[in-house]
Amino acid sequence: MITLNVNPDNIERLILLGREFHAQDTVVIPEEPVGPSDEGVRHMLSHRRGDMSLDEFRSIIEDLEPDQQAEVVAVMWVGRGDYETDEWEDVVQQAQEQWTPWTADYLIAHPLLPHYLAEGLESLGYDVD
């Protein structure tokens, strides 16, 4: 098991909020963002003001330190299959290098985010409810 600096319970909450957000009929994300600085994502999400699941999702991410936010991104990348768990330190470093203040929007813009986060946590040795 890889020890995370971010509480796995927070990631599990993000999974639930991601499911709620993407289950809405009005949420349409044409394609996954190309990277954390994808401005199209921020523009698309700007029309979702007042969405309680999105607001809580953003709040959880924004309450994390940048290195913890990078770990959440790295968990997603591992769960998406971009990296293997034995590359964990490199994945986290890359996520830290690409960090932006819009990490929450980058994450939530992935329609399969809940699946990716769950797969990533499981790959790292955590049980996901």
Secondary structure per residue as TSV (DSSP state, phi and psi in degrees):
chain	resnum	aa	ss	phi	psi
A	1	M	-	360.0	134.7
A	2	I	-	-90.8	129.5
A	3	T	-	-80.3	125.1
A	4	L	-	-95.6	148.1
A	5	N	S	-84.2	-14.6
A	6	V	S	-102.4	140.3
A	7	N	-	-65.5	124.1
A	8	P	H	-58.0	-27.6
A	9	D	H	-62.7	-35.8
A	10	N	H	-64.0	-40.3
A	11	I	H	-66.9	-38.4
A	12	E	H	-64.2	-36.7
A	13	R	H	-65.2	-39.7
A	14	L	H	-62.0	-36.2
A	15	I	H	-60.9	-47.6
A	16	L	H	-63.5	-43.7
A	17	L	H	-66.4	-37.1
A	18	G	H	-62.1	-40.6
A	19	R	H	-63.1	-45.3
A	20	E	H	-60.8	-46.2
A	21	F	H	-62.9	-48.9
A	22	H	H	-77.9	-11.5
A	23	A	H	-79.5	-12.6
A	24	Q	S	-71.2	137.5
A	25	D	T	-63.8	-27.2
A	26	T	T	-86.0	-5.8
A	27	V	-	-88.3	116.0
A	28	V	-	-130.2	116.1
A	29	I	-	-117.0	111.0
A	30	P	-	-61.1	-36.1
A	31	E	S	-160.0	159.3
A	32	E	-	-65.6	148.2
A	33	P	-	-64.8	151.0
A	34	V	S	-80.7	-19.3
A	35	G	S	-176.9	171.5
A	36	P	T	-60.0	-20.2
A	37	S	T	-99.9	16.7
A	38	D	-	-64.2	108.0
A	39	E	H	-70.9	-27.2
A	40	G	H	-60.6	-35.2
A	41	V	H	-64.5	-47.9
A	42	R	H	-61.3	-39.3
A	43	H	H	-64.2	-46.5
A	44	M	H	-62.6	-41.8
A	45	L	H	-75.4	-17.5
A	46	S	G	-63.6	-21.5
A	47	H	G	-82.8	-0.9
A	48	R	G	-103.4	21.8
A	49	R	T	-55.9	139.0
A	50	G	T	86.9	-1.7
A	51	D	-	-74.7	114.6
A	52	M	H	-63.8	-39.6
A	53	S	H	-68.0	-38.8
A	54	L	H	-67.6	-41.9
A	55	D	H	-61.7	-44.0
A	56	E	H	-67.9	-40.5
A	57	F	H	-56.3	-50.8
A	58	R	H	-60.2	-41.8
A	59	S	H	-61.3	-43.9
A	60	I	H	-61.8	-46.6
A	61	I	H	-64.2	-44.4
A	62	E	H	-67.1	-24.1
A	63	D	H	-77.2	-13.2
A	64	L	S	-84.4	151.3
A	65	E	-	-69.4	155.1
A	66	P	H	-53.8	-36.3
A	67	D	H	-69.0	-31.7
A	68	Q	H	-72.4	-39.2
A	69	Q	H	-59.5	-41.7
A	70	A	H	-61.9	-36.6
A	71	E	H	-64.8	-38.8
A	72	V	H	-62.6	-43.0
A	73	V	H	-61.2	-43.6
A	74	A	H	-63.4	-38.8
A	75	V	H	-60.2	-43.2
A	76	M	H	-61.9	-45.1
A	77	W	H	-62.1	-39.6
A	78	V	H	-65.9	-44.5
A	79	G	H	-65.1	-27.7
A	80	R	H	-80.1	-14.0
A	81	G	T	92.1	10.2
A	82	D	S	-71.6	-28.6
A	83	Y	S	-140.5	161.5
A	84	E	-	-99.8	161.0
A	85	T	G	-64.2	-27.2
A	86	D	G	-73.3	-5.5
A	87	E	G	-101.6	13.3
A	88	W	H	-50.1	-50.9
A	89	E	H	-60.4	-39.7
A	90	D	H	-68.0	-38.3
A	91	V	H	-63.8	-46.0
A	92	V	H	-63.2	-42.7
A	93	Q	H	-61.5	-42.8
A	94	Q	H	-64.0	-41.8
A	95	A	H	-63.4	-38.0
A	96	Q	H	-65.4	-39.7
A	97	E	H	-66.7	-28.9
A	98	Q	T	-97.1	4.4
A	99	W	-	-57.2	140.4
A	100	T	-	-137.7	165.9
A	101	P	T	-67.3	-7.1
A	102	W	T	-104.4	29.2
A	103	T	H	-57.4	-41.5
A	104	A	H	-59.1	-45.0
A	105	D	H	-67.0	-39.8
A	106	Y	H	-58.4	-45.3
A	107	L	H	-66.5	-51.9
A	108	I	H	-66.6	-19.6
A	109	A	T	-73.8	-6.6
A	110	H	-	-89.1	109.6
A	111	P	T	-56.9	-27.8
A	112	L	T	-98.6	18.1
A	113	L	H	-51.0	-48.3
A	114	P	H	-57.1	-41.7
A	115	H	H	-65.3	-46.0
A	116	Y	H	-60.9	-44.2
A	117	L	H	-65.9	-42.5
A	118	A	H	-62.9	-45.5
A	119	E	H	-62.5	-41.1
A	120	G	H	-63.4	-46.6
A	121	L	H	-59.9	-45.3
A	122	E	H	-62.7	-40.1
A	123	S	H	-62.2	-31.7
A	124	L	T	-85.4	-0.6
A	125	G	T	101.3	13.5
A	126	Y	-	-102.4	145.5
A	127	D	-	-85.0	137.0
A	128	V	-	-116.8	126.4
A	129	D	-	-75.8	360.0
